[in-house]
Amino acid sequence: MSHTLKIARQKRIFVLIVCDRVWQKSVLCETMATVKRLVLVAVLWMALLQVTDAQFPRACTDAASFRRRECCPVPTGFTEPCGGTGRGQCANFTDPTPTNQTEWPPVYNLDDRRRWPSVFFTRFCSCEGNFAGADCGMCKRGFRGSNCTETKILIRKNVLNLTAEEKAKFIAYINNTKYAQIQYVAASESYANASIVPQFRNVSAYDFFVYLQYYAGVHSFPSGLDFSQGSAGFATWNRAFLVAFELAVQVVNADYDFALPYYDWTESSSCNSSNVCSNDLVGANNASGMLDDMSVFSRWNTVCAPSNTTGAKPCDVNVDTGPIIRKADGSLPAKKEVNFAQRLTTFDKAGYNKTSDCSFRNLLEGFVNTGTGIHDPGRRYLNEQVHQSLGGTGGTMSQLWQASNDPIFYLHRCFMDRIFEKWMRRHNVSVDAALPESGAAPGHNRHENIVPLFPPISHAAVYKRSTALGYDYADISSNGMSGSNIGPDDCPVLPTTTPMMTTTPVTAAGPEPAHITAGLIVGFCVAAALGIAALGMLAYCIKSYTSKPAP
């Protein structure tokens, strides 16, 4: 029996077991026939499909391509690389790296991710019109049809507002990506120079994106550089990563109308079996963090845990690193905290790091206090808080370099993108004003390419309204408003740079009391008591004097 048919048989048996044991009396049983069809159809596509917007296509990983450092495949049905005139041309790499790198560590120049993707390729397809992909054989997001002239905007919905059938489809589609081998491959080594022919491993669609997240982070290379977070490119990296993963799910399941849903964690203080952490979505979990046996995701194994890598090369996607652990025992951010983030008018501040005050990007990422707008090293907020709350100690989500092993990662990150989208619509800050041309961490500046996506795409290219990227959110208006009123604009306090001066933090409710100490209170009370006693003595003397008989 072929490997593909074995997978099909296993999935069919699993679907029947789930319906018999768990959903017999549930409305979901009515949709299980649909789920079985979705699984079996997707399995038949697994060996045939190619996912775009990832690291490197298999067609470009031969010795000849690396000698030329060229990735310009011929699309299906064409005879010229990149399709030729009217579709795409093989073009030279233009280095967008800022020339002013005085604050960048010297190890940057030893990192495979530098000047992405020039260590591997310096020539690749430049697509024309609305064509896209490594070989220009697909359409840009938001376009479809043989000539990519038809438009289509997908709608991302609140996952709790999905119908039973939509929830079942979500589970089946995401599960399919875990077993679908794709036409992109994962690098298995790091390289000191480009003269070596790199080695690659086959990988499933889902694990490939776990690999990409790990590859962009601090653990994949000795440099310790993070190309995905901690600086100005966090929101745009997250957006591009989600768009690429959403497309992968569409391709694997042959459904280009599928849109990722989002998890609005402000609607409940915790994730539990009554909302998203349930078997009809991402799986219920017990106190130790293990997923319920009746969830398809309990059968998944994770990849790319740092303990199974050397730190000197990318993770081995063929090594399982244990099950998903989701303790979900922490509190989640409140709606007022998200609303607070929406009021900041400045996307990021010079320094462009985890200590930047009054920075929407840094507040979104979770290193700024959601009551003051000031960096708070003592705790985490928004994105970081959600990761910690859902993962718990040692949990999958709390280890950011491999958090995407848990499918709840994508629901959460879509909500982060929704917050970003609302901010963009509300404040209309231009890309030039938002993203620094230089001064941010390596890989985070405006025109630098987002590591490690291929074909390369810059941060500036995804800093635009979501509708320009082919998707929208179900419940936000064109001006970014929804739900409760956001409140006044901008950061409530401007931190001073003068050493001899201090600035009293101001909360959304108004200024804090000015340095009222216990000693001050005691002193005030003593003074008041003495004053009252003095007045009493004076009154007694006056009375005694006026009542004294005349001599």
Disulfide bonds with the S-S distance in Angstrom:
Cys19-Cys29 2.27
Cys60-Cys71 2.08
Cys72-Cys90 1.94
Cys82-Cys125 1.99
Cys127-Cys136 2.12
Cys139-Cys148 2.02
Cys271-Cys277 2.01
Cys304-Cys315 1.89
Cys358-Cys491 2.15
